[in-house]
Amino acid sequence: MKTFKSVLLISISVISILVFKGIGMAVTNPATTSTQLADDMDINQYSLLNVKGIMAIRNAAEFSSIQAAIDDVYSSDGGGLVYVPPGTYTINTGIVLKDNIALVGAGWSSILKLANNTNANVIGSGIGPGYEFVPAKNVVVANLQIDGNKSNQSPTDPYDDSLFLGILFNGMTDARIENVYIHDTYYGGISLFQSHNSVVKGNLIVDVSGMSQLGLGCAIEIDFGASHNRIIGNRIHNSGDHGIWMTSQGAAAYGNIIADNIITSSRLRGISIGSEQGTTTINRTIIANNQISGCGDIGICIFESLYGARAYDTIVTGNLVLNSSATTEGIYVLAVNTIVQSNIVRSNYQGIRVGLTDTDTIVSDNIVLDNTNAQIYNLAARTVLSGNKEDTTTPGLTVKGLVGLSSGQTAAKNLRDSFTISNSNTTGTVTFGTAESDTSYYLTVTPTTYTGTSLVAGSNRIKSVSKTTTGFTVTLETAPGTGNSRTFDWHLFR
């Protein structure tokens, strides 16, 4: 029995060759019955609930529309697989999925194209009054191409960004979107609206949005309390707003994972957590191992709204962030209890910025290089900076606790105090409360005040400074003299 994977690979290879050579190809349906489809496909990967390993199958080509095939298998069998053979299918009304439906194509040769001047999504109804709301569980959309046909759309409401999407999952649970090529949608690519425990994996999303006067639309949006979703391994290029956006409107969101995605050329941010109008929190998000480059704004942003709604307990780790806007940050944190660890942040305006004064953030073991204004710019008093490798040749600031500045490889320790040398002594020794890790710190020593009436010339001039990990010794050119003393202020920084 041929596996579905084998058929898919062969189909894609043949199509790629013909397209490359500029040859038009008429497609035919190689399988016309459920029995033949079962022989040609490995349907077990789409059998979500049927413990007997038997799934009802419908061939969309045998019905008046894809929606008719979905309705038939749902009403007759409570769910099943609807197969979309190669070809282009015009969508006049958003396809509505129901419980236990797998909508599966033969690969990107199975094209769902939005009809001209259609006020709809390709898959999923809109949000709000007048739209059909069908929450569903155990839904799969896989191995398809979605063409949003944005150049031929004229929305009746240009501000309604719940339409003109590739896929809108509204109220879905345990759903999956995999290996879908979405392009040229008027607004966004995929939206998970109040949808939970779902997976968006291995999709290609290109040239979504950009047609409206607002530039609305994200490649992938997670909204209205959508929780415990996994956004993994997607490729995103040229999105109208953000590559991946998780908002904080309507209900608190928990436990989402955004990992292993490649995001290039977003008009605004690569990954954005939070929204200006948000009223609820976003909690326990993991942003890991993503590659982000060429964004018009911030690479990764975790921030609070105008109403004070914040993100909590976020982990940002293992990401590569390159070439964000010439005026913005690679990673920007306006959140609580955030860990920014083991990222590579290069060629942005500011590398990593922590922007709130009352948050607890750990910024550790990052490589932050070639950022034009600052490598790590911290405004929070309780930030822990540890083990970061910063550029020592490009100008930049590293600020800790609102005081002190440095341009070295680690955060400024801002150790400071005074010492006094008196009478016939020419040296003064300072011992640190905690030993330094090495002697590569910078030290300034400045004479401030003196006592006595007949100070010896040269007693205010420093001849040498000897540094150790436990302290330092200052030697003067000349002792102050009997009955006299000199006081010096010192400041250690890195």
C-alpha positions, 0 to 999 in steps of 0.5 A: 500500500502506498503511503500518503507521504510517498504520493505527496512527495511524488506529486510535489516533485512532478509539479515543481519540475513542470512549474520550473519549466513553465509548462501548464498542467491539467490535474486529474483526480487519481482516486475517486472512491473512499476505498481507493483513497484508503489504499493511497493514503496513510490515514492513521495520522489523521485518525484522532478519535476512532480507536478502531483505526477506521475513519470515514473518508469523503472525496471533495471532488465528488461533492458540489463543494468542500463544505458539502463533503464536510457536512456529509461525513459529519452528519453520517459518521460524526466526523472523518477525513475530507480529501481535497485532490490536486486542483484549484477550488474557488471559495465563496464562503468561509469553510466551516469545520466541525468536530473530528474533521480532517481536511487534507489535500494532496500537498500544495497542489490542492489550492483553496482560492478565495473568490474575487470580492468575497467578504470571507475567510478561506477557512472559518467564519468571522467573529461577532454578530452575523457570523456563524460560530461553530466551536469544534474539537479534534480538527485537522487542516493539512497539506493544502495551499491557501490563496487569499487573492488579496489584489481582487478583494474589496472589503465592505468593512476595511477595519474588520480583520476577522475576515480575509484570513487564511484560517480562523480557528474560533473556539477550537480545542485540540486542533492542528494546522500543518504543512499549509502554504498560505499567501496573499491574504488581505489581512492575516494568515492564521488566527487562533481565537479563544482556541486551546491545546492546538498545534500550528506546525510546519506552515509557510506563510508569505505576503499576508496583509499589506493591502489595507490602509492600516497594514493590519494582519499578522502571519499567526495571531493568538487571541482572546485567552487562547492557551496551551497552544504550540506554534512550532517550525513555521516559516513567515515572510513579509507579514503586514504587521507582526510575524507572530502576535499574542494579544491580551484581550478578553481573557488571560492566556496561559502556557503557549509555546512559540518555538523554532519559527523563521520570521523575516521582513515583518512590517513591525515586530517579529514576535510580539507578546501583549497589546496596547489595548489589552486588559488581561495578563499573558502568563507562562509563555516560552519563546525559544529557538526562533530566527528573526531578521529584517523586522521594521520594529522590535525583534521580540517584544514582551510588553504591558498595555496602556491599561497596565496588563502585563506578561508574567513568567516568560522565558526567551531563550535560544533565539537569533535576532538580527537586523531589526529597525535602525531605531528599535530593539532586538529584544525588548522586555516590559514584563514581570519575572522574565528570563532572557537567556542564551540568545544571539542579538546582533545588528539592531539599534539596542540589543536587549532592553529592560524598560520597567523599573519595578520588574524582576528580569534575568538577562544571562549568557546572551551574545549581544554584538554590533548593536549601534546604540547599546548592547544591553540597556537596563532601567530596572533596579532588580535585573540580574545581569550575568555572563553576557558576552557584549561587543567591546568595540562598538559604542554602547551602554550597559546600565544597572540599577539606574546608576553607573555605566560601562562599555565592557563585557559584563554589567557595571558593579558600581562599587564606590567608596572613599579612603584616606592617606595621612601623615608620612604614609604614601599608600592606601589600601582598599579591601572589597567586601566580596572578591572580584572574579578577576582584575580586569575591572576599571578603577577611578581614584580622585582626590576630594578633600584634605586636612592640615595646614602645610600639605606637601606638594605632590601628595594629591598625585597618584603614582601607581595603582595595584589591583588584585581580586580582593582589593587595590593599593594606591601609591602617592608621589609624596606623603601628605606630611605630619598632621596632614591627610588626603581623602580620595573617592574611588569607583570600580566598574566593568 
